[in-house]
Amino acid sequence: MSNRNIWLVLTICCGVCGFGNVVQAEDPKTLLELAEQHFMKDENTPFTEAERILLEKIPKGEVVNLKGSGKTVDNVSEYETWEKKWRIRSELIEWICTEEKAVRTVRATGLQISGAFIKGSLLLGNLDLKFPVSFRNSAIPNDIYLTRTHLAGLVFVNCHIGSILARFLNVDGDVVFEKVNVAKAGIFMANARIGGDISISGGRSVSSISRLMLSRAQIAGDVTLKEDYRIVGTTYFNDASIGGTLSFGKGRISDNFGIIASGVRVGESVKFRGIEVLGLMSFDDAVIRKDLLFTKGVLSGKEGTFLHADGLNVSGKLEVNEAFCFKQCYVSMGAATINTFDLHVPASSNIPEIDMQYATIRRLHIRNSKGSMSDRSRIMVRGMKYDELDQSNSVEVFVKWVMRGKNRYYSGTYKRLADVLKSQGDEEGAKVVLISMMNSKARIEELSMFGWCLHVLMDITMAHGYRPWRLVWICVFIVVLGWWRFRRARDDMVCTENEKLRHLYGFHPLVYSIDLFVPLIDFGQAKHWLPNLGTVSERFRWYVWGHIAAGWILSTLTAVGLTGLVRSLN
């Protein structure tokens, strides 16, 4: 055999031997063997039956289905009565998520544990896990730490939990809390990044959470609270970013500071349907790209509880439906920017004050139920701007709404309402508003006796210059009344000229009434005919003087009214 062939045979043999050594070195142990090697080295504590099932099923990608599976929330809360064989040490789960060789055994389906009692705090912070974590029908009475952890998904269904501390949590998919009881501090997910949706629901049972914090969180999808959830502490969404819809369904938030969502940014709508909030609801400086809908629910609590939304920006519609009730609630939306504001205050509400000062609204729709707001209720609209009124409402509804702030008078409020009505072609409606403005001004200001009499005269005769033709009809009435009165007193009239001129200046009652009434007209009747002082009564003489005085006053008012001078002074 040549030297070349000898070297080739030796090379092949060495390679085969080396490959065998590599395979033997990398021969993976089962997850159970790795765990025994790790835990039995330091302590001689045998694995429970639940822990052995966990270590056997995780590498297969199967659900770790234990004794507790199928239990109700009440039974899950009684985890201490479970047999010890169904307990899993939190250190074992932590080891699976942190030990490099153990992590390799976890399939893409992740950790799926059902019916377990996790003993001890679960420390999973600062980990980069490519798989989801799911607990069902389980009890984790101590804290779960997920601070700065990266997960594919996070699910808790029918679980009893101490608290979840997950600041800066990063989840690629959805986060689900269904029929959970978070007994201690609550769920803290401030500054979290969620690639999917967050869902909190109760189903047939009730989800009870001591506190929910999503401050400054970034959620790509929807945030939904539905189906009998209970949050006994404050719910925080302040400065959070939600790409989809923020929805509050049937449930209850009972803390004095109920919902704090100042500065929240919502890509779609915010919906309240069936919620009961027993405390403050704050949406200051919130930005909502679509609608804010108060469709059904109750905002109530101690007197002074309020909806605070100063600086709110709603690109779509802000609707307060009749089915949503405000009890002892102050509503503040100062400097808000709203595309369409549809307010229907129900009769069951008790709103001491609605503050809309300096708000900007494109389209305004106000619907008041009969007896919906008490006489003490106030709507403050100073500086509020709006471009369009819903034509389904009568002008009186808007005037009544503006006049809710009757303890204060701002002419700009009425003028803005009149300008909008004029722009929509409702000239008559604009006049109604301006007349109401003058009457409100008189009620608020402390007028002297002369000022009050002048106000009443201007209101009755020409509606402060906005209905000047009313004066014309009053003048016509007085002239016709004089015609009738002077015709009856024809025989008591005496001509001041001699008999030769008597026929030239014959007495004409209608012309005589006009001549006495209108100062600038001289038909010669008032100059040549006078009542016979010897035959006419004292009452008739007073009537003649009143006829003349009324002519001077009403003729002057008619002149200034028709020329618009009174309106310009207003």
Salt bridges, closest charged atoms under 4 A:
GLU36 OE2 - ARG52 NH1 3.51
GLU43 OE1 - ARG89 NH1 3.64
GLU51 OE2 - ARG89 NE 2.91
GLU83 OE1 - LYS85 NZ 3.99
GLU100 OE2 - ARG104 NH2 2.94
ASP128 OD2 - LYS130 NZ 3.23
ASP128 OD1 - HIS150 ND1 2.75
ASP172 OD1 - HIS150 NE2 2.97
ASP228 OD1 - LYS250 NZ 3.93
ASP284 OD1 - HIS308 ND1 2.72
ASP310 OD2 - HIS308 NE2 3.78
GLU319 OE1 - LYS317 NZ 3.27
GLU322 OE1 - HIS344 NE2 3.76
ASP342 OD1 - HIS365 ND1 3.46
ASP342 OD1 - ARG367 NH2 3.05
GLU353 OE1 - ARG378 NH2 2.69
ASP387 OD1 - ARG416 NH2 3.00
GLU388 OE1 - ARG362 NH1 3.27
GLU388 OE2 - ARG363 NE 3.53
ASP390 OD2 - ARG363 NH2 2.87
ASP390 OD2 - HIS365 ND1 3.37
GLU428 OE2 - ARG467 NH1 2.35
ASP459 OD1 - HIS464 NE2 3.87
GLU497 OE2 - HIS528 NE2 3.39
GLU538 OE1 - ARG541 NH2 1.88
